[in-house]
């Protein structure tokens, strides 16, 4: 999905099924936890959790998860419309 430009707006969908929102929350939380084990190298995971390198890796991975979550949200929960000026 292309990023939203200033002429596009996110109009939130109404009547989103609760199952879809719960599935999104479950998927996001699972991705958050699993990413700490999948994307952090095992050599870094063996370090103590208060080690600087461990903290940097975990912070970087979580930043990636947050960016992914923000990017997926409009694709799932927004109805994209164009302004009248874009119709020409």
N, C-alpha and C positions, 0 to 999 in steps of 0.2 A: 504494500500500500504506500502510495506517495504521501509525503508529509503534508500537513495542512498549510496552505499559503494564506496570506492575509484576506484573500477573497473568499475563502472557505470557512465555514463555521461548523462547530459540532452542535448539532441539534440532538439532544438526548432522546433516545427512543423511549416510548411509553409502553407500559404493559410488558416489560421484559419478564419472561418466566423465571420464577424463583429458582428453578432447577438450573437455569443457565448462569445466574449470578452465584449460586452456591458452587457450581462446578468451576467457575472462574476463580473464586476464592480458594477452593481446595487445590486447584492446579497451581495457582500463584504461590501459596504457602508451601506446597510440595517442591516446586521449582526452587524456591528460596532455600529450603533445607538441603535438598539434594545437590544444589550447585556448590555448596560448601565442601562436599565430599568429592564431587566429580571434577570440578574445575580447579581446585587447589591441589597442586602436586603432592604426592605422598611424602616426598622429602620435606616439604614445608609443614604438612599435617603432623609429622613426627615431632616437630619443635614444640616447646611449651606454648600455651595459648597467649601468654603475655610477651612472647618474643616479637620484636619489631617486624621481622619479615612475615611472620604468621599473620599479624594484624593487618599489614599492608595487602597481602594476598586476599584475605577475607573481605576487607573493605572494597577492594577492586572488583571482586566477584559479585558482591552485593550491589555495587553501583551498576554493574552490567545487568543484573536482574531487575533493578528498579527502572532502568532505561527501557528494557524489554517490556516491562509491565505497562509503562506509560505509552509506549508505542502500540501495544496491542489493544489497549482500552478503547480508543476511538474506532478501531476496526470492528470491535464487537458491539459497542454500545452507542454509537453515534449514527445518525442518518445525515449523510452529507448532501447539502444542497448548495447551489450556486446563487450568488446575488443576482438581482435583475441586470446589473451592469455587465455581468459575464455572459448573458444570453445573446448579446450581439456579436 
